[in-house]
Amino acid sequence: MRICISLSRNKELIPFNYQQLLTGVIHKWLGKNNKEHGKNSLYSFSWLQNTLKEGNGLRLKQNSYFFISAYDTELIKKIMKGILESPDVFCGSKAIDIQFIDIPQFSNEESFFLSSPVLIRKKDGENTKHVTYLDDDFESLLTENLKSKLQSANINSDGVSVELDKNYPSPETKLVTYKGISNKTSLAPLIIKGTSNQIAFAWSVGLGHSTGIGFGALK
């Protein structure tokens, strides 16, 4: 399930590094005692869409929005209840409208653009390495991560795979700082192969690690 949240214009300039603020708003809507903290999140959310750069920050426009997707419809219902009770977002902006987005009818192979950069990590001895599209194991690690999420939701993971769309001419890496930690991420279209149900699941929960703090959301 996906909801699209339209936003009013902000009164104060939004900092470029607003991801932590957006995560905080979603947890506010989920409630103080929500069980999503520290979990392997089966939801994802986009960064702010249709924004305008101004000086050292961003301005929201008349058509600015972001979306939240989740496998669990109850989680979306809880967020909607939270929005109705407390629509304030940050920097003077408010949630002013909520629209449901139906799950598309997917085939067995779909290419997706990203609405927030994808983060994938792996253990490298004592350290953790951030893997990008430039690394040979980028696709296999994304596939392994999606399979793990499918299995946690009791959905068959056989045959599913994630690949970089190699026809895209300008993939990027992006360094994203969250709570003082620098995360090396990728921005490039990704191809998912599998059953329509597996692909619909990925569209809802996102790809890669830390989707619950604003990474890996699929358009």
C-alpha positions as a Python dict, from the first residue, in 0.01 Angstrom:
ca = {
    (1, 'M'): (0, 0, 0),
    (2, 'R'): (121, 353, -77),
    (3, 'I'): (-1, 697, 27),
    (4, 'C'): (106, 1026, -129),
    (5, 'I'): (117, 1318, 117),
    (6, 'S'): (80, 1670, -24),
    (7, 'L'): (252, 1944, 171),
    (8, 'S'): (184, 2312, 230),
    (9, 'R'): (458, 2559, 161),
    (10, 'N'): (723, 2595, 430),
    (11, 'K'): (764, 2910, 639),
    (12, 'E'): (1132, 2850, 719),
    (13, 'L'): (1399, 2728, 480),
    (14, 'I'): (1433, 2348, 483),
    (15, 'P'): (1795, 2233, 522),
    (16, 'F'): (1935, 2022, 240),
    (17, 'N'): (2010, 1747, 490),
    (18, 'Y'): (1646, 1705, 605),
    (19, 'Q'): (1627, 1324, 598),
    (20, 'Q'): (1647, 1292, 976),
    (21, 'L'): (1364, 1545, 1013),
    (22, 'L'): (1144, 1348, 773),
    (23, 'T'): (1217, 1023, 956),
    (24, 'G'): (1126, 1189, 1284),
    (25, 'V'): (792, 1307, 1146),
    (26, 'I'): (702, 955, 1032),
    (27, 'H'): (787, 812, 1375),
    (28, 'K'): (578, 1086, 1534),
    (29, 'W'): (283, 975, 1320),
    (30, 'L'): (347, 611, 1412),
    (31, 'G'): (331, 704, 1781),
    (32, 'K'): (579, 713, 2068),
    (33, 'N'): (555, 344, 2149),
    (34, 'N'): (566, 214, 1792),
    (35, 'K'): (751, -111, 1730),
    (36, 'E'): (933, -1, 1413),
    (37, 'H'): (1246, 134, 1585),
    (38, 'G'): (1540, -94, 1515),
    (39, 'K'): (1342, -339, 1303),
    (40, 'N'): (1420, -466, 954),
    (41, 'S'): (1174, -218, 809),
    (42, 'L'): (912, -344, 565),
    (43, 'Y'): (826, 9, 460),
    (44, 'S'): (992, 289, 267),
    (45, 'F'): (946, 656, 197),
    (46, 'S'): (1061, 897, -69),
    (47, 'W'): (1254, 1217, -26),
    (48, 'L'): (1063, 1541, -80),
    (49, 'Q'): (947, 1577, -440),
    (50, 'N'): (905, 1895, -647),
    (51, 'T'): (1120, 2126, -434),
    (52, 'L'): (1299, 2450, -519),
    (53, 'K'): (1658, 2527, -419),
    (54, 'E'): (1692, 2863, -248),
    (55, 'G'): (2017, 2976, -89),
    (56, 'N'): (2127, 2718, 167),
    (57, 'G'): (1806, 2516, 162),
    (58, 'L'): (1481, 2422, -6),
    (59, 'R'): (1140, 2573, -62),
    (60, 'L'): (831, 2363, -113),
    (61, 'K'): (610, 2441, -412),
    (62, 'Q'): (237, 2416, -462),
    (63, 'N'): (274, 2056, -582),
    (64, 'S'): (537, 1932, -333),
    (65, 'Y'): (482, 1593, -174),
    (66, 'F'): (640, 1271, -54),
    (67, 'F'): (510, 916, -35),
    (68, 'I'): (516, 633, 216),
    (69, 'S'): (478, 267, 114),
    (70, 'A'): (441, -40, 333),
    (71, 'Y'): (369, -411, 307),
    (72, 'D'): (151, -394, 618),
    (73, 'T'): (-170, -196, 558),
    (74, 'E'): (-213, -151, 934),
    (75, 'L'): (110, 49, 947),
    (76, 'I'): (-22, 284, 677),
    (77, 'K'): (-351, 321, 865),
    (78, 'K'): (-158, 410, 1182),
    (79, 'I'): (40, 674, 991),
    (80, 'M'): (-280, 821, 847),
    (81, 'K'): (-431, 845, 1194),
    (82, 'G'): (-115, 1020, 1311),
    (83, 'I'): (-133, 1268, 1024),
    (84, 'L'): (-494, 1356, 1105),
    (85, 'E'): (-407, 1410, 1472),
    (86, 'S'): (-87, 1609, 1408),
    (87, 'P'): (-38, 1727, 1047),
    (88, 'D'): (266, 1946, 1120),
    (89, 'V'): (576, 1834, 931),
    (90, 'F'): (873, 2071, 984),
    (91, 'C'): (987, 2424, 897),
    (92, 'G'): (627, 2544, 906),
    (93, 'S'): (495, 2295, 650),
    (94, 'K'): (192, 2073, 707),
    (95, 'A'): (41, 1766, 548),
    (96, 'I'): (-266, 1899, 365),
    (97, 'D'): (-387, 1601, 162),
    (98, 'I'): (-347, 1223, 149),
    (99, 'Q'): (-404, 1016, -165),
    (100, 'F'): (-401, 638, -196),
    (101, 'I'): (-186, 496, -476),
    (102, 'D'): (-300, 157, -600),
    (103, 'I'): (-39, -115, -641),
    (104, 'P'): (36, -128, -1015),
    (105, 'Q'): (-12, -446, -1217),
    (106, 'F'): (346, -563, -1253),
    (107, 'S'): (487, -806, -1508),
    (108, 'N'): (772, -1049, -1431),
    (109, 'E'): (1038, -786, -1505),
    (110, 'E'): (1020, -417, -1415),
    (111, 'S'): (1263, -125, -1418),
    (112, 'F'): (1231, 132, -1138),
    (113, 'F'): (1374, 476, -1081),
    (114, 'L'): (1461, 564, -722),
    (115, 'S'): (1283, 828, -513),
    (116, 'S'): (1562, 809, -256),
    (117, 'P'): (1913, 670, -307),
    (118, 'V'): (1974, 303, -236),
    (119, 'L'): (2209, 201, 46),
    (120, 'I'): (2361, -146, 68),
    (121, 'R'): (2626, -258, 317),
    (122, 'K'): (2838, -565, 382),
    (123, 'K'): (3074, -681, 652),
    (124, 'D'): (3443, -645, 566),
    (125, 'G'): (3629, -806, 855),
    (126, 'E'): (3576, -582, 1157),
    (127, 'N'): (3439, -303, 942),
    (128, 'T'): (3125, -236, 741),
    (129, 'K'): (3164, -140, 375),
    (130, 'H'): (2916, 62, 173),
    (131, 'V'): (2866, -101, -166),
    (132, 'T'): (2767, 102, -475),
    (133, 'Y'): (2680, 24, -834),
    (134, 'L'): (3054, 46, -910),
    (135, 'D'): (3118, -273, -706),
    (136, 'D'): (3090, -621, -856),
    (137, 'D'): (2869, -753, -575),
    (138, 'F'): (2616, -465, -583),
    (139, 'E'): (2348, -668, -759),
    (140, 'S'): (2398, -988, -561),
    (141, 'L'): (2382, -802, -227),
    (142, 'L'): (2063, -618, -329),
    (143, 'T'): (1912, -950, -435),
    (144, 'E'): (2012, -1116, -108),
    (145, 'N'): (1865, -825, 89),
    (146, 'L'): (1531, -844, -98),
    (147, 'K'): (1514, -1220, -49),
    (148, 'S'): (1566, -1172, 324),
    (149, 'K'): (1278, -922, 339),
    (150, 'L'): (1050, -1153, 141),
    (151, 'Q'): (1129, -1440, 375),
    (152, 'S'): (1058, -1225, 682),
    (153, 'A'): (712, -1159, 536),
    (154, 'N'): (662, -1531, 461),
    (155, 'I'): (666, -1472, 84),
    (156, 'N'): (844, -1714, -147),
    (157, 'S'): (1180, -1563, -249),
    (158, 'D'): (1271, -1817, -517),
    (159, 'G'): (1374, -1672, -852),
    (160, 'V'): (1377, -1304, -756),
    (161, 'S'): (1673, -1088, -861),
    (162, 'V'): (1779, -723, -864),
    (163, 'E'): (2001, -582, -1139),
    (164, 'L'): (2141, -245, -1238),
    (165, 'D'): (1975, -104, -1550),
    (166, 'K'): (2290, -92, -1759),
    (167, 'N'): (2117, 100, -2039),
    (168, 'Y'): (2087, 406, -1815),
    (169, 'P'): (2358, 653, -1927),
    (170, 'S'): (2431, 843, -1605),
    (171, 'P'): (2425, 644, -1280),
    (172, 'E'): (2561, 830, -976),
    (173, 'T'): (2700, 774, -633),
    (174, 'K'): (2584, 1011, -359),
    (175, 'L'): (2727, 1067, -12),
    (176, 'V'): (2439, 1108, 234),
    (177, 'T'): (2500, 1209, 596),
    (178, 'Y'): (2251, 1082, 855),
    (179, 'K'): (2303, 1160, 1224),
    (180, 'G'): (2666, 1245, 1152),
    (181, 'I'): (2736, 919, 967),
    (182, 'S'): (2832, 937, 598),
    (183, 'N'): (2662, 679, 378),
    (184, 'K'): (2781, 609, 26),
    (185, 'T'): (2474, 538, -186),
    (186, 'S'): (2372, 485, -547),
    (187, 'L'): (2124, 661, -774),
    (188, 'A'): (2045, 456, -1082),
    (189, 'P'): (1744, 265, -1218),
    (190, 'L'): (1716, -94, -1099),
    (191, 'I'): (1555, -392, -1267),
    (192, 'I'): (1368, -646, -1057),
    (193, 'K'): (1286, -989, -1199),
    (194, 'G'): (1046, -1226, -1028),
    (195, 'T'): (677, -1287, -981),
    (196, 'S'): (436, -992, -991),
    (197, 'N'): (377, -1047, -618),
    (198, 'Q'): (748, -1031, -537),
    (199, 'I'): (787, -712, -741),
    (200, 'A'): (483, -552, -577),
    (201, 'F'): (638, -632, -239),
    (202, 'A'): (966, -463, -341),
    (203, 'W'): (774, -159, -468),
    (204, 'S'): (617, -129, -122),
    (205, 'V'): (914, -194, 106),
    (206, 'G'): (1199, -53, -102),
    (207, 'L'): (1542, -196, -178),
    (208, 'G'): (1860, -218, 24),
    (209, 'H'): (1929, -130, 384),
    (210, 'S'): (1774, 142, 603),
    (211, 'T'): (1456, 196, 404),
    (212, 'G'): (1297, 297, 736),
    (213, 'I'): (1516, 611, 749),
    (214, 'G'): (1465, 718, 390),
    (215, 'F'): (1681, 505, 160),
    (216, 'G'): (1586, 283, -135),
    (217, 'A'): (1229, 398, -213),
    (218, 'L'): (1108, 298, -560),
    (219, 'K'): (901, 525, -784),
}
